[in-house]
Amino acid sequence: MHTSATEKTTDTIVYNLMREAQLNPQPEKSSIIEVEEALRTASKRLTGRAGYPEWICQSGDFLIIVEDKKNSKYQANYMPEKKNDVLLVDRESVTDYAENGALHYAQNVASKTGFKKIFAFGCSGTDKDSLIIRPIFVNEHRYKVMPTVKTFQDFSPSTIRDYYTSKVLGGKTEREMELESILSRAQQLHEDLRNYGSLSENEKPIAVSGLLLALCKRGFSTSDLTCGEGDSDEERRSDGEKIYEAIEEYVRHEVEAMPEPKVERLLHQFEFIKLRPNLSQKHKRLGKSPLRYFAEYIHSKVLSAIQNNTPEDVLGRFYGEFLSYSAGDGKGLGIVLTPVHITQLMCLLVDVRYSDVVFDPTCGTSGFHIAAMSMMLNQIDHLPKLRKEREEMKRNVKRHQLHGIEMNEQMFAIATTNMILRGDGKSNLECRDFFTVHAEEMRRYHFTVGLMNPPYSQAKKKETAELSELHFIEHLLDCMAIGGRVAVIVPQSAMVGKNNKDKAVKARILEHHTLEGVITCNTQTFYPVGTNPVIAIFTARIPHRSTKRCKFIDFKDDGYELNPHIGMLDNGTHDKKVKYLLDCWHGDITDVPSKFMVESPVTAEDEWLHSYFYFNDEPPTEEDFRQAMADYLSFEFKMIVSGRGYLFGLPDDSEKNYQESLGEEQSPVMAADKAEQEERLLAAKRHPNKKLEVKE
């Protein structure tokens, strides 16, 4: 409660300014039930008890939360060297400073309610003219500190949307802003891990995973990280030891039913955190240990985005950014992380259902698991069942219906962390080589859906021929239950069958499994990696009928366009185009132009691609033929006069003969231009209705 006269003065000034902006602020509590429920555990002292912001109100579809202090020196506490960018979120900062406290309340509400657009205000001062008012935009993924304002007029119900569009988004879409935020946070953290932690490229993403797990442990706080300074034995322990212990306790005691061998394998990846003295010692420029600095940054910038049940693989996107900034083993191993719009599309193509058992044998950061789990949980939410029943079904999905294999130990740690943070304690991920796993062993799990993005370009040499994408596909199909639906994304070269060995694998696939179709994807899908991908869909362990007509689709125009600074972005048409694709795939649309979809029987000798089966169902006209011939003759003439007559089987002196016939007064280029114009004039006489293009 507000007790001092000065604080009342600050509260009164803020209240009056909000009323002048047609806002209706409520003190300390909200009449909105879900907001009030979120604040019941939002204490600024991080005790899990109730929190009480100074003012709360709704403006349009935005929520406004205000925290104020009488003294302007308690306006905000930022990270060193991050002025006006990154607010500290430790207990002292949240309790003592206006902006930090407002951010704390807003992030709690954003993560627990349907309000995903919140303006948190930190205010300080006791005089209206010198009052500091700082808005901070907050959603479930990020926050953005805005310039100070003099009043709340821009945040009235009639103007707040304009402020959000112009000032927060900068005229960009929300999706663009989210991606820019992810990329900038990843880049900044990458640089800080190098500059302050001296971590190798491979250690950086593991450090991020470990800190995320430590921050999830109940009772753990970044304020406990004191660089080993203090009077008690506990305080004198290094920050690395405290973080490793928090990771271990969280994994062993708070993550449900994780097998001991998996626990040991996971913890082994995090041991360097406690063994590196420089990570725990006070850094001269930071004024704290690098580990505390990283933990505070990750808590405020990453954790909330991952814990919300969204299909976006945030940790996977971070890992991809770390690989892109380094020369680590990602490129050498052919690691290509699958974009979220592709993982979602593949789940739709195989029609993932809440009863399915999903298997990804090269799971990377578990992007397919996340997309499938999100779809399955959403279906359960809409079932006409009691809430208790639905919750048990969700637990069953997370415990028993998501399986995966990852050979790279560091990627395995990332994937396991990713799934743990999404409430999947057991996760059924294994760290092993997929090709050492016998198909009979896998079939006992009765996998009904298989999703895969295998490592690319590992079969370039004779000794690695067995690591081709086709071998991955065949082995996955052999591991599935009868009738299992499988979607894989691979380079289009995998569908060609470049040599006899590849054709033999394709023949075995058709002998034991069914090819349903192949979809050619946007060539920029994996930008900046130069791969032309396709999605191939199969039905496992049902032999392919020779008369079956497979569907080959050209989906290069998928609604995503390249933004060089961000990557691939939806231009607003992706959902509509996906719906059309699915309607064609399921046969709901029958009159489909062949330039989009071709249906045809296939053999192992065929190239399983749309471009192979496509025929132009609009035959050229006579005029098209004449124009093509004219263009060819013009091209041939130019090549000959420029000394390239050998391309057409002419002798080496052909250029000399042509120039002599032209005369000395004309250059070859002038003659070529004249000949082209004469040809066009003749064409115009033959076809007077055709528009004449006169060359200047």
N, C-alpha and C positions, 0 to 999 in steps of 0.2 A: 504494500500500500504506500501511498505518497504521504510523507509526514512533514518534511521541511517546507517553510514558506517559499523558499527559492524554487524548489522542485515544483511546487504548485504553480508558481509563476510560469515556469517553462511549459508545464502541462497545459496551462490556460492559454498561453500564446499559440501553441500547436493546435489546440482544440479550436480556437477561434479561426485560425487560418484554414483549417479543414472545413469548417462550417461555411466560410466564405466561398469555398470551392464546391458548394452543394454536396458535400460529403456528410455522412451521418456516423461519426466515430463512436464506438462503444469502449468504455474503459475496462481494460484488463481481461475481459471475457467477450465471447462472441455468441450471438443468438443463433449462429449457423451451427447445427448440431455436430457435423463432422469436423468442423474446425475446432470446436470446443473439446471434442474427444481427442484430437491430435495434440492439443495443448496440455492435456492431463498428464502427459509424461515428458513435457518439454522444458523442465526446469533448467535455468541457465547454469546452475551448479552441477548439472549432469548427474543428478541423483535419481532420475526417473520419476520424480514427482511433478506436480503441475507447474506450468509456466504462465506468467502474467505480463504480456506486453502492455505498454502504456495505452495504445489505441488500436482498434481493429475496425475495419469497415469494408464493405464491398462497393466497387465502382464498375458498373457494367458487368462483364464476366471476369474482371480482375479482382484480386483481394489486396487490400492495403494493410500493412502491419507497421506500427510505429513504436520505436524505443527512443527515449530521450534522456539526456543528462544535463544537470545544471551547469557544469563546468565544461567549457569547450576543449580543454586538454584531454577530456575523456570522450571525444568524438569518435575516434577509431584507432585500432591497433593493427597495422599491416605487417606483412612479412618484410624482413630486411631486403632492400633493393627491389621491392615489388610495390612501391608506393602507389596507392590508388588502384590496385589491381587484385592482390590476394590478401584477404583478411585472415587473421589468425583465428583458430576455432578452439583453442584450449580453454579450460574452465575460467581462468583469470580474465582472459580477453573477452570472452562471452559475457561474463558477469559485470565487468567494469566499464566496458566501452559501448557506446550507443549503436554504432553500425554493426559491430560484431554480434551484439545481442539481437538486433533486428534480423540479421542474416540467420542466426541460429533458429529463431522462431519460424521464419519463413521456410527454411529448409525442412524443418519438422513437418510443417503443414503440407508442403509440396509433396513430400514422400508418403503421406498418410491420407491424403484427401484427393478429391477430384479437381481441386484448384491447382492448375499447372502454370498459371501466369500470376505471379505475385510481385508487388512492389514493396520492398522492405525499406523503411526510412529510418536513418539515424539522425537525430536532431540534438543540438546542444546550444546552450546560451540562455540568458535571462532577459535579453532585450530584443524586441521584434526586429529592429533594423540590423542587428549583428547576428541574429540567429542563423546557425548553420543547418541546412536541410540537405541531406544527401540521399537520393533514391538509389536503390540497388534492385535490379530486375532479377528475379529468382524463378527457375522452374525445376523440375525433378532432375535435370541433367547438369545444370550449370548455374552460375550467376554472373552478372555483369554490373560492375560499379559504374554509375552514371555521374555526369557532372552535377555539382550542387545547383540547387534552385532557390529562388527567393520565396515562392509561395507554392500552394498545392493546386493552382489553377489548371495546370496541364494534366492533372489527374482526376478531374471531375468526370462524371459519367459521359458527358458529351465530347470530351477532348482526349480521354486517356488512350483510346484506340489509335488516334493520330500520333500521339507521342510514342506509343509502342512501335508503330510501323516505321516512323521516320527516325527516331532516336535509338531505339533498341535494335531493330532489324536493319536500319540503314537502307531501307527500300528493298532489302533482300527477303527471300522466303525464309520461314522458320527452319526448314530442312537445311538450307544453305548455312544458316547461322549455327545450327547444331554441329554440322560437319566441320565448319571453320573452327568452332570451339574445340572439338575433339582433336583436330590436327594441331592447333596451336598449343594445346595443353600437352600433347604427346611430344611435340618438338621441344617445348620448354623443359619438360621433365627429363627428356633425353639429355639435354645440355647440362642440366643441373646434376644429374647422376654422374656425368663425366667430370664436370668441373669440381664438384664438392665431394664426390664419393670415390673418384678414380675407379669406377666400375668398368669392366669389360663389356663389349657389346652383348655377349651371351648372358652376363649377370644382370643386366639392367631390367629386363622383363621379369626375371625371377624375383628380384628385389621388390618390384611393384606388387607381385602376387603375394609375397610374404607379408608385406606391410598391410595389404588389404585384409588378409586373414587375421593378423594381430589386432587390427582396428575393430574387427567383428567380435572379439572376445568381450564378454560382459565384464565391466569393471576396469577395462584397460583404457588409459587416457594418455594422450601425448604429454600431458603435464608431468607424468611419472618419469619421463626421460630427462634426467638431470646431469648427464655426462659423468656419472659416478661420484657426484659431489653430494655430501650430506653426512649426517652423524651416525645413522643406523647402518647395519650391514646391508639391508635391502637397498637403501639409497646409494650405497657405494658400489653396487653392482653396475656393470657397464650397460649402456643403452642397448647394445646388441644382444646381450644376455636376456634382458627384459623382453625384448621383442621376440626373440626365438622362443622363450618360455611361453609367451602369450600365444604364439603360433601353435606350439606343441599342445598346450592345454585346450585351445579351441578345437584343434583337429581330433584330439583324443577324447575329449569329454563333452563337447557341444555339438560336434558333427555326428549324426546318428549312423551307427552300424557300419563304420568304415573298417574293413579288414586290417589286421595288424601289419601284414607285409606291405600293404599299400601305404599305410601310415608311415612306416619306416622309409620307404622309397621316396615319399613326398618330403618328409622332414630332411632327408639327406641333401635335397636340393637347396635348402635354406640355411645350411650350417655356416656358410661363409659370412652370413650376417653377423653372427656372434664372434667370429674368429678374426675379423678385420678391425684392428685397433683404431684406424683412422676414421671409421664410420661412427664410432662412439665418442670420440674426443671432441671437445668444444672447438668449433671452427672459428678462426679469428674474424672472418668477415660476417659470418652468420650469427655469432654470439650464442650458438647452441650446436649440438651435434648434427652432422648431416642426416642421420637417421631421424631425428626429431623433425628437422626441416622437411624431409621427404614425407614423413607420416602426416604432418599438418597439411601439406599440399595435396596429398592423395585423398585425405579425409574430406577436404572441401571441394575437390575438383572431380573426383572419379567415383568414389564409393556410392554416392546416392544414385548415380546413373546405372550402376551395375545391379544394385539391390532391387530396383523396380523391375517388375516382370514385363520387360519389353523384348521384342524379337531382335533388337539391335545388339550385336555382339560387341559391346563397348570395349571389353578387355581384349578381344580379338583385334579390334581396330587399333587399339594402342600397340599391340604386339606387332601388327603389320607396319605401323609407323616406325617402331624401333628398328625393325629389319630394314626399312627403306632408308633410314639415316645411317646405316652401318654397312660394313663389308663383311658381315657375319655369314654364317653358313646357310642362310635362308635361300639365297639364289642357287648355291651349289647343290642343295638338296632338292631343288625344284619345288620349294614350298610356295604355294600360291594360295593365300587366304581368300575364301569365297565371300563376295559381297552379300550383304543381307538380302537385297532384293532377289538375288539368285537363289539363296537358300530357301526363301519363302516360296518362290516360283516352283522349285523342285518339289517341295512339300505338297504344293497344290496339284502338281502333275501326277503324283502317285497317290493323291487323295489321302493324306495322313489322317487317321482317325484315333479317337481317344483310347481305343482298345488295342492299337497296334503295338508291336515290339520293334523298336527302331535300332538299326545297327549301322555304324559308320566305322569302317576298318582303318581309315587314315584320318582320324578326327581333328588333327591340328588343335585349334583352340576351342573345339566343340561348337562351332557355328551352326552346323546342321542340327545338333541336339537342341540347341537353344530355340531355333526356329520351329522344330517339331514339337518341343515341349510347350511353347507358347500357344501353338495351334491346338494341341490336345487339351490343355487346361482351359482354353477359351470355350471349346466345345462342351466340356464338363460343366462350366458355369451356366450354360444355357439348357441343361437337361432338367426335365420336370421331376427332380428328386429333392429329398430333404437336404438341408445344408450339411448335416453330419455325413450323409452318404456321399455327397459331392466331395467333401474334404478328404474322405478316406480314398476315394477314387484318385484324387490328385496325388495323395501320398504314394499310392501304388504306382502311378506313372513315374514319379521321381525315383522311387526305390528299385523298380523292377523292369521298366519298359524302355530304358535308354541305355544302350550298350555301345562301347567303342574301344578301338585299339589305336595306340600311337607309339611309334618306335622311338622317336626323339625324346629323350628324358626331360629336357627342358620344356619342350612343347607339351609333354604329358603333365608336367607340374602346372603349366598355364591352364590347360584344359580342366584339370581336376579342380583348381582354384575357381575357375569360371563357373563350374557346375555347383560347387559348394556354396558359392555366394548367391546362387539362385535357389537355394533351399534343397538341392539334390545331394544329400549327404553321402549316399553309397556310390552313386553315379556309374558304377559298373564299367569303369574305364580301366584298361590294362596297358601296361608299358611293355610291348613286345613287338617282334617282327611279324607282320600279318602273314607272310608266306611260310612261317614256321608253324602256323596254326592249321590243324587238319580240319577239313570241311565237316567231317563227321562230328568232331568235337563241338563245332559251332551250331550245328543243326539242332542240338538238344535244347537250345534257347528258343527255337521256333520263331526266328526273326520274320516278320511279315513285311517290313519296309527296310530297304537298304538305300543309303544315301552316301555319295562318295565324291571327293575331289582328290584323286590320287596324285602323288608327286609326279611332276612332268619331266620329260627329257632325261630319264634315267637309263634308257636303253640304246644310247648312242654307240656303245662299243659292243663287240661280240660277246665279251664276258659278262655284260649286264643286260643281254637281250631278254632275259627272263623277268626283267623289271619294267617291261613295257606297260603302257596303260591298258592294253587289251588283256594282259595276264592278270592285272589287278581286277578288271571287270569279270573275267572268267572265274577267278577264285571267289569273289564276292557272291556271284550267282550260285556257285556250288555250295556256299555256306547258308543259303536262305532256305526257309520253309517252302514246300511246294506251293506255287502260286504267289510267292512273295513279289511285291512290286519294288522295282529298283530304278533309281535315277542316278546317273553319273554325269559329271561335267569334265570333259577331256578336250585336248586339242583336236581340231578336225582331222588332222593327219592320222589320228588313231582309227578313224572310221574308214580310211582309204584302203589299208592293207597293202603297205608299200612293198612287201617281199613275201616269199613263200611261207615263211614262219608265221607272219601276221595272218595270212590267209588261212593257214591251218588252224590258228586260234579262232578266227571268225567262223570257220566250218564247225569246230567243236561247240562253239556257243550256240549256233543254230541247231546243232544235233540234240542238245540237251535243254536249251532255253529258248524263249520267244523274244524276238526283237519287235517292240511295239512301234518305235519310230525314233527319229532324230531331229532335233531342233537346232538350227544354226543361230548362234547368239550374236549380239553386238560385238564387233571386232575390238572395241575399246573396253570391254567388260573388266579386264584385269589391268587396266592402265595403272602404272607405266610399264607393266610387263607386256611384251609383244607376243600375245597368244591369241589365236583365232579359235574360240571355244565353241563346242556344241554340247547339248544335253541329250544323252541317249537314254531311252526308257525301255526296260525289259520286264518280262514276267519270268520268274525263276523256275527252273526244273520242270517246265512243260515244253516239250520239243516244238520247234518252229515248223508250222505247216507250210509246205511249198506254195500253196495257193494264197497264203495270208497276204493281205495288202497292208504294208507298213506306211506310216505317215511321215513325210519329210517336209519340214516347215522352215521357211526363211523368216526368222524373227530378229534379223539384224536391227530393224527399226523398232526398238522396244520402248521408246520414250525416254531413254537416258542419253544425255549429251555430255560431252567432255568440258569441264571447267578446269583449265590448266592449273589453277591455284588450289582447287579443292579435290578434283577427281570427277567421277561420274555423278551427274545429278539428274533427277527426274524433271523433265520439262513440263510436267503437269498432265501428260497423256499416258503414263505408264500403266496405271490401273485399268484404264479403258482398253488399252492394247492387250493386257494380260487377259481380261475378260473375253475379248475376241479370240485370242489364242486358245483358251480353255474351251470355249464353245465349239471351235473347230475341232479340237482334239477329242472332245467327247461326242462329236457327231451332232450337236445341236444346230449347227449351221452346215448345210449340205452343199450349197452352191458357192464353193470357195475357189477363187482364181488360182490357177496353177503357179503363178508367180509367188504366191504365199504358201500353198500346200499342194504336194503331189502325193498320191497314194499308189503304191506299186509293190508287187512281189519282189523279193530280194534273194540273192545267192551270196556265198562267201566271196565270189569274184567281183561283186559289185562294190562301188564306193557308196557307203551308207550316208549319203549327203543329199540335200535338196538340189544342189547345183548339178549333181550327176543325173538325176531323174527328170529335172525340169525341162519342159519343152515350151517353146514360144507359141502360145495358142493364138497369137495375132500375126499371121503371115505377112511378110513385107509386100508392099504394092510395087507396081512397075516403076513408079517414080522413085521409090526408095532404092530400087535396083540401079536405076540410071544415075542417081546421085552418088551411090557407093562406087560405081564404076568411074565416074568423073573424079571423085576424090582420090581413087587409087591411081588413075593415070597422072593426075597432078603430082601426087607423091612420087611416083616412079620418075617423072621428068626431073623433079627437083633433086632426087638422089643421083641421077645420072650426071647432071650438069655440075654437081658438087663433088664429082670424082668417086661416086659410090656405085658405079654401074655394075661392079662385080656382084652386087646383091641380086642382080637379075640375069647373071650369066653372060654379061657383055664383056668384050675384050678390054684390056687396060687402057687402050687409046680411044675409047668411046667418048670420053669427056672432050678430047681434042677435036674429034670429028663434029661433035655437037656444037662446040663453040665456033668452029669454022663456018658451019652452016648458018649460024646466027648472024655472023658478020662482026667485024671489029668494033663497030660503033655501039654494040649492045653488050652489057655485062650479063653474065649468066642469071643473076637475080632479076634484072629488068626483063630479060627474055622470059623467064619463068612466070613473072607477074603478068606479062602481056599474054602469054599462052593461056594462063588461067582466066584472064578477063575475056579472051576470045571464046573460050569454052563456055563461059557463063552466058555470053551474048547469044551464042548458038542455042544454048538450052532455053533461053528466054524466048527466042523465035519459035521453038518447037512447042513451048508451053507458055503462051502469053498470059494465062491467068495466075501464074506463079510469081510471087514477089521477087523482083530482081535485086540482088545484093551487089551494089557497085562498089568496087574497091577503090579507095581514095589514092 
